[in-house]
Amino acid sequence: MRVLIENLEQAYHRRSWHGPNLKGSIRGLTAKEAAWKPSRDRKSIWEITLHAAYWKYVVRRRLLGEKRGSFPLTGSNWFPLPSAITEKAWRDAANLLDAQHTALREAIVGIPARELSATRGGHSVTVLDLILGVAHHDVYHAGQIQLLKRMQSRGTRD
């Protein structure tokens, strides 16, 4: 179980060989930078941040057998930017991601290693797959955010 927790933590906020983790990829961004989109039909860093928070919630909920409905935002998967792009709203989004990560980690720590091959909530995905999958999800989106930051700094558009 320790290896799984370490994998999750490296993908989110601990130093690792693969480069910036998810939390590091959003560190220091302004609200304007986080809200920037390369084109109208693409996602912003802010939207990706909320999406990652949501999937941490979904995995935690599945691991614990909880019902839907307790995520702090209305909707699912992809969430629109707030009407007011403020530094406080951006900090709130980043804090939501942090809170969902902490809650997920706490849920995973409580799972006995003998249950890693079990499935939960009528899904065919094992506990092990859920945990590894959410860590991989963080790494994927960290890379996507790094690319968006590079595009933004160069003024690149699709």
FENDAKA-V656656 format. One record per pair of residues at least 24 apart in sequence whose ideal C-beta (glycine too) atoms are under 8 Angstrom apart, sorted by the first residue. I is the first residue (numbers start at 0). J is the second residue. If there is no record, write none. Layout:
I | J
I | J
This chain:
0 | 107
0 | 108
0 | 110
0 | 112
0 | 115
3 | 107
3 | 115
3 | 127
3 | 130
3 | 131
3 | 134
4 | 104
4 | 107
4 | 108
6 | 130
6 | 131
6 | 134
7 | 103
7 | 104
7 | 107
7 | 130
7 | 133
7 | 134
7 | 137
8 | 104
9 | 134
10 | 134
10 | 135
10 | 137
10 | 138
10 | 141
11 | 100
11 | 134
11 | 137
12 | 100
17 | 138
18 | 141
18 | 142
18 | 145
19 | 141
19 | 144
19 | 145
20 | 137
20 | 138
20 | 141
21 | 51
21 | 96
21 | 137
21 | 138
21 | 140
21 | 141
21 | 144
22 | 96
22 | 97
22 | 100
23 | 141
24 | 140
24 | 141
24 | 144
24 | 145
24 | 148
25 | 93
25 | 96
25 | 144
28 | 89
28 | 148
29 | 86
29 | 89
30 | 84
30 | 85
30 | 86
30 | 88
30 | 89
31 | 84
32 | 148
32 | 151
33 | 89
33 | 92
34 | 80
34 | 84
34 | 89
35 | 147
35 | 151
37 | 147
37 | 150
37 | 151
37 | 155
37 | 156
37 | 157
38 | 156
38 | 157
41 | 157
42 | 77
43 | 80
43 | 147
44 | 144
44 | 147
44 | 148
45 | 80
45 | 89
45 | 92
46 | 77
46 | 78
46 | 79
46 | 80
47 | 140
47 | 143
47 | 144
47 | 147
48 | 92
48 | 93
48 | 95
48 | 96
49 | 77
49 | 78
49 | 92
49 | 95
49 | 96
50 | 76
50 | 77
50 | 78
50 | 140
51 | 96
51 | 136
51 | 137
51 | 140
52 | 92
52 | 95
52 | 96
52 | 98
52 | 99
52 | 100
53 | 78
53 | 99
54 | 133
54 | 136
55 | 96
55 | 99
55 | 100
55 | 102
55 | 103
55 | 133
56 | 99
56 | 102
56 | 103
58 | 103
58 | 129
58 | 130
58 | 132
58 | 133
59 | 99
59 | 102
59 | 103
59 | 106
61 | 119
61 | 120
61 | 122
61 | 129
62 | 103
62 | 106
62 | 107
62 | 110
62 | 119
62 | 126
62 | 129
62 | 130
63 | 106
64 | 119
64 | 120
71 | 95
103 | 133
